[in-house]
Amino acid sequence: MGVMLRIAHLSDLHVLSPFGFEWRQAFFNKRLTGYANLIRQRGRVYRRDYLAAVLSGAAAHADHLVVTGDITNLSLEREFEEARALLDGAARNVEVTVVPGNHDTYLPSIHEERRFPHHFGSFLRSDLPELARDLHSGPFPCVKLRGPAAIIALSSAVPRPPFVASGRVGRVQLAALEEALAHPEVARRTPVVLIHHPPVDGRIRLAQLRDGLVDAELLRAVLSRLARGLVLFGHVHVRVRRRIPTAAGALEVIAARSAPSAAPTWT
Ligand SMILES: [Fe+2]
């Protein structure tokens, strides 16, 4: 077993289509609200050259690149294609693992079309596939045993009505996570859990229901049995670092800043 694994953590890429906005697909649906947000922040939101540089820097200095969701902006097919081209470029030099965010399942129909697993399935090959549940956003949890670490990718992406950006792990996936953590190959390694929505949230319940992880408490209860571990998340677009004490030790909980910008937006 290797003694070290260098993980580069990126999040909230919000990749846009290189062909511009597709009006036909946007009319009278939720994407109009998304596009209004985009116009408001144009130029601060997504710069392909900057993101490509960040990805190649990560690929050059890390053993594993993890991206914690909101990889696309409006779940458009061309955004997925563009994002996959960028991530495939990085994947030539480093292993890549991704989890979906609320922007990657922007509409229930996208969820049904399973665009996320279709485009990013090559970044979600589990070493313990028997533990995965067949969720619309893909097979999760996805477990990768890499040297001293067990990387555990979770999906918190569920379709939501306009202006609601919250996420949920769900009881089915939580039960699978418990099984994964108890697996001997995981238990002897340091778990590195990937999730888009924040597992820690000091805000009032109403705010959590609007754009947080609605079952964060249940997730923390499962993780509280760990003596050590790392939880990497995104969604908040700012860097967060917290240490959460558990019964037998502590967890490091870290959010990455939005990779292509510092725009402080949650939805
Ligand atoms: Fe998000």
Boltz pocket constraint, residues with backbone or C-beta under 6 A from the ligand:
constraints:
  - pocket:
      binder: B
      contacts: [[A, 70], [A, 101], [A, 102], [A, 103], [A, 165], [A, 196], [A, 234], [A, 235], [A, 236], [A, 266]]
      max_distance: 6.0
